[in-house]
Amino acid sequence: IGRTEDGRTPLELVGPPEGITSANLMAALPEANPLVRLRNLNAVSLLVEVALFDWSGAPDWVSKNIDRAYSGNGVTTQASGKTVTMSRAPQTETLVVTIAGPPL
Protein backbone atom coordinates (compact mmCIF):
# COMPACT_ATOMS: atom_id res chain seq x y z
CA ILE A 1 0.00 0.00 0.00
CA GLY A 2 1.31 3.43 -0.92
CA ARG A 3 -0.02 6.92 -0.26
CA THR A 4 0.50 10.44 -1.55
CA GLU A 5 2.22 13.01 0.65
CA ASP A 6 -1.09 14.26 2.04
CA GLY A 7 -2.08 10.70 2.98
CA ARG A 8 -5.45 11.06 1.30
CA THR A 9 -4.81 8.94 -1.79
CA PRO A 10 -3.89 5.33 -1.04
CA LEU A 11 -2.93 2.86 -3.78
CA GLU A 12 -3.18 -0.83 -2.95
CA LEU A 13 -1.55 -3.45 -5.17
CA VAL A 14 -2.57 -7.07 -4.59
CA GLY A 15 -0.45 -10.06 -5.59
CA PRO A 16 3.23 -10.84 -5.97
CA PRO A 17 5.44 -8.28 -7.77
CA GLU A 18 5.66 -10.49 -10.85
CA GLY A 19 1.90 -10.96 -11.08
CA ILE A 20 -0.21 -8.21 -9.51
CA THR A 21 -3.86 -9.18 -9.89
CA SER A 22 -5.61 -6.11 -8.51
CA ALA A 23 -4.98 -2.40 -8.10
CA ASN A 24 -7.20 -0.15 -5.99
CA LEU A 25 -6.85 3.62 -5.88
CA MET A 26 -8.87 5.79 -3.51
CA ALA A 27 -8.55 9.34 -4.80
CA ALA A 28 -9.81 12.27 -2.75
CA LEU A 29 -11.43 14.85 -5.02
CA PRO A 30 -12.04 17.78 -2.65
CA GLU A 31 -14.07 20.63 -4.08
CA ALA A 32 -12.23 23.08 -1.80
CA ASN A 33 -8.76 22.18 -3.09
CA PRO A 34 -8.56 22.23 -6.90
CA LEU A 35 -4.83 21.37 -6.99
CA VAL A 36 -5.33 18.17 -4.97
CA ARG A 37 -8.37 17.37 -7.10
CA LEU A 38 -6.37 17.79 -10.33
CA ARG A 39 -3.42 15.76 -9.04
CA ASN A 40 -5.69 12.92 -8.02
CA LEU A 41 -7.66 12.97 -11.27
CA ASN A 42 -4.32 12.64 -13.05
CA ALA A 43 -3.45 9.69 -10.79
CA VAL A 44 -6.72 7.95 -11.74
CA SER A 45 -6.02 8.40 -15.44
CA LEU A 46 -2.40 7.32 -15.09
CA LEU A 47 -3.29 4.15 -13.18
CA VAL A 48 -5.77 3.04 -15.83
CA GLU A 49 -3.41 3.87 -18.69
CA VAL A 50 -0.41 2.12 -17.12
CA ALA A 51 -2.28 -0.98 -15.93
CA LEU A 52 -4.02 -1.32 -19.31
CA PHE A 53 -1.16 -0.14 -21.52
CA ASP A 54 -2.45 -2.12 -24.51
CA TRP A 55 -5.94 -0.51 -24.36
CA SER A 56 -5.80 2.54 -26.60
CA GLY A 57 -9.26 3.65 -25.42
CA ALA A 58 -8.25 3.96 -21.75
CA PRO A 59 -7.80 7.76 -21.65
CA ASP A 60 -11.11 8.36 -23.44
CA TRP A 61 -12.99 5.93 -21.19
CA VAL A 62 -11.68 7.63 -18.04
CA SER A 63 -12.47 11.11 -19.39
CA LYS A 64 -15.98 10.17 -20.49
CA ASN A 65 -16.90 8.31 -17.29
CA ILE A 66 -15.19 10.03 -14.38
CA ASP A 67 -17.99 12.56 -13.79
CA ARG A 68 -20.63 9.85 -14.04
CA ALA A 69 -18.75 7.66 -11.55
CA TYR A 70 -18.22 10.56 -9.17
CA SER A 71 -21.91 11.53 -9.32
CA GLY A 72 -22.74 8.24 -7.63
CA ASN A 73 -23.37 6.07 -10.67
CA GLY A 74 -20.54 3.56 -10.70
CA VAL A 75 -19.16 2.53 -14.07
CA THR A 76 -17.54 -0.73 -15.10
CA THR A 77 -15.93 -1.98 -18.28
CA GLN A 78 -13.87 -4.91 -19.49
CA ALA A 79 -10.58 -4.31 -21.26
CA SER A 80 -7.58 -6.50 -21.97
CA GLY A 81 -9.19 -9.30 -19.95
CA LYS A 82 -9.47 -7.10 -16.87
CA THR A 83 -12.39 -5.43 -15.11
CA VAL A 84 -12.14 -1.69 -14.50
CA THR A 85 -14.54 -0.06 -12.05
CA MET A 86 -14.89 3.57 -10.95
CA SER A 87 -17.31 4.63 -8.24
CA ARG A 88 -17.71 7.20 -5.50
CA ALA A 89 -17.37 6.04 -1.91
CA PRO A 90 -20.70 6.85 -0.22
CA GLN A 91 -20.91 10.24 1.50
CA THR A 92 -17.29 11.16 0.75
CA GLU A 93 -15.29 13.13 -1.80
CA THR A 94 -13.45 9.94 -2.76
CA LEU A 95 -13.38 8.24 -6.14
CA VAL A 96 -12.47 4.55 -5.99
CA VAL A 97 -10.85 2.90 -9.00
CA THR A 98 -10.34 -0.85 -9.10
CA ILE A 99 -8.63 -2.85 -11.82
CA ALA A 100 -8.71 -6.64 -11.44
CA GLY A 101 -8.09 -9.69 -13.54
CA PRO A 102 -5.17 -11.64 -14.91
CA PRO A 103 -1.78 -10.31 -13.81
CA LEU A 104 -1.47 -6.64 -14.59
Backbone as CSV, one residue per row, in Angstrom:
resi,resn,N_x,N_y,N_z,CA_x,CA_y,CA_z,C_x,C_y,C_z
1,ILE,0.854,-1.179,0.000,0.000,0.000,0.000,0.889,1.227,0.000
2,GLY,0.592,2.159,-0.869,1.315,3.428,-0.918,0.332,4.571,-0.790
3,ARG,0.828,5.736,-0.412,-0.020,6.925,-0.259,0.707,8.146,-0.804
4,THR,-0.071,9.156,-1.170,0.503,10.437,-1.552,0.968,11.155,-0.291
5,GLU,1.691,12.256,-0.480,2.219,13.007,0.653,1.146,13.443,1.636
6,ASP,-0.037,13.813,1.137,-1.093,14.259,2.040,-1.816,13.097,2.723
7,GLY,-1.485,11.869,2.354,-2.081,10.700,2.979,-3.513,10.424,2.588
8,ARG,-4.041,11.182,1.655,-5.451,11.055,1.296,-5.700,10.198,0.063
9,THR,-4.632,9.692,-0.552,-4.811,8.936,-1.785,-4.020,7.631,-1.729
10,PRO,-4.604,6.599,-1.122,-3.888,5.327,-1.045,-4.016,4.518,-2.343
11,LEU,-2.951,3.801,-2.659,-2.927,2.864,-3.779,-2.567,1.507,-3.203
12,GLU,-3.412,0.525,-3.444,-3.180,-0.829,-2.953,-2.953,-1.735,-4.154
13,LEU,-1.856,-2.465,-4.132,-1.553,-3.450,-5.172,-1.634,-4.824,-4.532
14,VAL,-2.362,-5.751,-5.149,-2.573,-7.073,-4.588,-1.906,-8.109,-5.480
15,GLY,-1.122,-8.995,-4.869,-0.454,-10.064,-5.591,1.049,-9.900,-5.532
16,PRO,1.762,-10.908,-5.981,3.229,-10.837,-5.966,3.726,-9.843,-7.009
17,PRO,4.921,-9.296,-6.821,5.445,-8.285,-7.768,5.425,-8.738,-9.234
18,GLU,5.633,-10.024,-9.462,5.663,-10.492,-10.851,4.276,-10.797,-11.404
19,GLY,3.239,-10.652,-10.598,1.901,-10.957,-11.084,0.800,-10.276,-10.291
20,ILE,0.823,-8.959,-10.241,-0.208,-8.209,-9.513,-1.559,-8.482,-10.169
21,THR,-2.551,-8.826,-9.350,-3.859,-9.183,-9.891,-4.932,-8.135,-9.635
22,SER,-4.620,-7.141,-8.794,-5.608,-6.113,-8.512,-4.906,-4.830,-8.079
23,ALA,-5.457,-3.713,-8.526,-4.977,-2.399,-8.099,-6.193,-1.583,-7.684
24,ASN,-6.106,-0.960,-6.512,-7.200,-0.148,-5.988,-6.660,1.223,-5.623
25,LEU,-7.258,2.248,-6.167,-6.853,3.622,-5.880,-8.047,4.352,-5.287
26,MET,-7.837,4.974,-4.143,-8.875,5.789,-3.511,-8.407,7.230,-3.595
27,ALA,-8.991,7.978,-4.497,-8.546,9.337,-4.799,-9.505,10.374,-4.236
28,ALA,-9.014,11.169,-3.294,-9.814,12.266,-2.748,-9.956,13.341,-3.823
29,LEU,-11.172,13.811,-4.028,-11.433,14.852,-5.017,-12.119,16.034,-4.324
30,PRO,-11.406,16.705,-3.428,-12.037,17.778,-2.647,-12.388,18.989,-3.491
31,GLU,-13.624,19.435,-3.363,-14.072,20.630,-4.082,-13.283,21.857,-3.640
32,ALA,-12.893,21.898,-2.367,-12.230,23.078,-1.805,-10.756,23.190,-2.177
33,ASN,-10.178,22.149,-2.750,-8.761,22.185,-3.091,-8.553,21.712,-4.528
34,PRO,-8.634,22.630,-5.494,-8.558,22.230,-6.900,-7.222,21.599,-7.298
35,LEU,-6.119,21.966,-6.641,-4.830,21.367,-6.991,-4.770,19.898,-6.584
36,VAL,-5.281,19.572,-5.396,-5.334,18.174,-4.968,-6.273,17.403,-5.882
37,ARG,-7.394,18.005,-6.212,-8.366,17.367,-7.105,-7.720,17.048,-8.455
38,LEU,-7.019,18.001,-9.042,-6.372,17.794,-10.334,-5.297,16.715,-10.248
39,ARG,-4.472,16.769,-9.201,-3.419,15.764,-9.037,-4.023,14.372,-8.951
40,ASN,-5.101,14.234,-8.196,-5.692,12.919,-8.015,-6.451,12.442,-9.243
41,LEU,-7.047,13.356,-9.995,-7.660,12.972,-11.270,-6.589,12.469,-12.238
42,ASN,-5.438,13.107,-12.222,-4.324,12.640,-13.054,-3.861,11.256,-12.617
43,ALA,-3.851,10.999,-11.301,-3.454,9.685,-10.789,-4.420,8.603,-11.260
44,VAL,-5.711,8.909,-11.260,-6.716,7.954,-11.741,-6.435,7.607,-13.201
45,SER,-6.268,8.619,-14.016,-6.015,8.398,-15.437,-4.721,7.620,-15.657
46,LEU,-3.693,7.988,-14.942,-2.398,7.321,-15.092,-2.477,5.854,-14.690
47,LEU,-3.162,5.551,-13.597,-3.295,4.155,-13.176,-3.957,3.320,-14.261
48,VAL,-5.059,3.806,-14.796,-5.774,3.041,-15.829,-4.909,2.882,-17.076
49,GLU,-4.242,3.937,-17.482,-3.413,3.874,-18.686,-2.209,2.953,-18.514
50,VAL,-1.584,2.963,-17.346,-0.408,2.118,-17.118,-0.811,0.655,-16.952
51,ALA,-1.857,0.398,-16.173,-2.285,-0.981,-15.932,-2.840,-1.630,-17.200
52,LEU,-3.425,-0.820,-18.068,-4.017,-1.323,-19.309,-3.309,-0.684,-20.501
53,PHE,-1.997,-0.804,-20.513,-1.160,-0.137,-21.519,-1.508,-0.516,-22.952
54,ASP,-2.110,-1.688,-23.148,-2.452,-2.117,-24.511,-3.886,-1.736,-24.912
55,TRP,-4.576,-0.971,-24.064,-5.938,-0.512,-24.362,-5.867,0.950,-24.791
56,SER,-5.939,1.179,-26.077,-5.804,2.544,-26.602,-6.966,3.445,-26.180
57,GLY,-8.096,2.866,-25.812,-9.257,3.649,-25.417,-9.282,4.048,-23.948
58,ALA,-8.258,3.686,-23.193,-8.250,3.961,-21.751,-8.419,5.441,-21.418
59,PRO,-7.633,6.346,-22.013,-7.797,7.764,-21.653,-9.193,8.296,-21.946
60,ASP,-9.765,7.900,-23.082,-11.110,8.359,-23.437,-12.158,7.804,-22.474
61,TRP,-12.028,6.528,-22.098,-12.994,5.926,-21.191,-12.982,6.647,-19.839
62,VAL,-11.782,6.918,-19.317,-11.679,7.626,-18.042,-12.309,9.009,-18.171
63,SER,-11.946,9.751,-19.202,-12.469,11.110,-19.387,-13.989,11.133,-19.507
64,LYS,-14.541,10.196,-20.249,-15.983,10.173,-20.487,-16.778,9.688,-19.274
65,ASN,-16.149,8.943,-18.377,-16.898,8.310,-17.292,-16.590,8.813,-15.893
66,ILE,-15.586,9.620,-15.723,-15.187,10.028,-14.381,-16.272,10.853,-13.688
67,ASP,-16.913,11.758,-14.399,-17.986,12.556,-13.790,-19.184,11.683,-13.435
68,ARG,-19.509,10.765,-14.306,-20.627,9.847,-14.042,-20.338,9.009,-12.802
69,ALA,-19.123,8.473,-12.713,-18.751,7.659,-11.554,-18.789,8.482,-10.277
70,TYR,-18.285,9.710,-10.354,-18.223,10.564,-9.168,-19.615,11.040,-8.733
71,SER,-20.549,11.095,-9.663,-21.906,11.529,-9.320,-22.669,10.474,-8.518
72,GLY,-22.097,9.296,-8.402,-22.745,8.238,-7.631,-23.167,7.049,-8.462
73,ASN,-23.052,7.173,-9.767,-23.373,6.066,-10.667,-22.076,5.369,-11.045
74,GLY,-21.770,4.279,-10.391,-20.536,3.560,-10.700,-20.510,3.110,-12.150
75,VAL,-19.332,2.995,-12.699,-19.163,2.526,-14.068,-18.166,1.376,-14.077
76,THR,-18.398,0.441,-14.976,-17.538,-0.731,-15.098,-17.363,-1.052,-16.572
77,THR,-16.174,-1.511,-16.918,-15.930,-1.978,-18.280,-14.931,-3.125,-18.224
78,GLN,-14.847,-3.839,-19.315,-13.875,-4.910,-19.491,-12.882,-4.465,-20.561
79,ALA,-11.611,-4.648,-20.274,-10.583,-4.309,-21.263,-9.360,-5.165,-21.013
80,SER,-8.797,-5.692,-22.067,-7.579,-6.502,-21.972,-7.734,-7.642,-20.965
81,GLY,-8.939,-8.207,-20.866,-9.194,-9.304,-19.952,-9.318,-8.899,-18.493
82,LYS,-9.376,-7.609,-18.237,-9.471,-7.098,-16.867,-10.778,-6.325,-16.691
83,THR,-11.205,-6.205,-15.442,-12.391,-5.425,-15.115,-11.943,-4.117,-14.492
84,VAL,-12.459,-3.017,-15.016,-12.135,-1.689,-14.500,-13.424,-1.087,-13.952
85,THR,-13.371,-0.644,-12.702,-14.540,-0.062,-12.050,-14.165,1.282,-11.437
86,MET,-15.030,2.270,-11.615,-14.888,3.565,-10.947,-16.203,3.857,-10.250
87,SER,-16.115,4.266,-8.984,-17.309,4.629,-8.237,-16.931,5.591,-7.118
88,ARG,-17.927,6.275,-6.612,-17.707,7.197,-5.495,-18.010,6.471,-4.190
89,ALA,-17.109,6.596,-3.235,-17.371,6.040,-1.909,-18.525,6.834,-1.301
90,PRO,-19.508,6.159,-0.741,-20.700,6.852,-0.220,-20.363,7.956,0.787
91,GLN,-20.997,9.086,0.600,-20.912,10.235,1.501,-19.486,10.739,1.717
92,THR,-18.674,10.653,0.685,-17.295,11.162,0.753,-16.991,11.920,-0.529
93,GLU,-15.812,12.503,-0.575,-15.295,13.128,-1.796,-14.241,12.215,-2.422
94,THR,-14.456,10.909,-2.330,-13.452,9.938,-2.758,-13.938,9.120,-3.939
95,LEU,-13.127,9.083,-4.984,-13.384,8.237,-6.142,-12.532,6.977,-5.976
96,VAL,-13.165,5.818,-6.133,-12.473,4.545,-5.989,-12.343,3.921,-7.363
97,VAL,-11.120,3.553,-7.718,-10.847,2.904,-8.997,-10.256,1.537,-8.698
98,THR,-10.848,0.496,-9.284,-10.343,-0.854,-9.097,-10.118,-1.489,-10.464
99,ILE,-8.953,-2.095,-10.608,-8.627,-2.854,-11.820,-8.278,-4.260,-11.350
100,ALA,-8.955,-5.272,-11.876,-8.706,-6.639,-11.440,-8.780,-7.579,-12.627
101,GLY,-8.074,-8.689,-12.497,-8.086,-9.690,-13.545,-6.785,-10.424,-13.592
102,PRO,-6.455,-10.950,-14.766,-5.174,-11.636,-14.915,-4.042,-10.675,-14.542
103,PRO,-2.876,-11.195,-14.230,-1.778,-10.310,-13.806,-1.653,-9.057,-14.657
104,LEU,-1.577,-7.932,-13.918,-1.467,-6.641,-14.588,-0.073,-6.470,-15.111
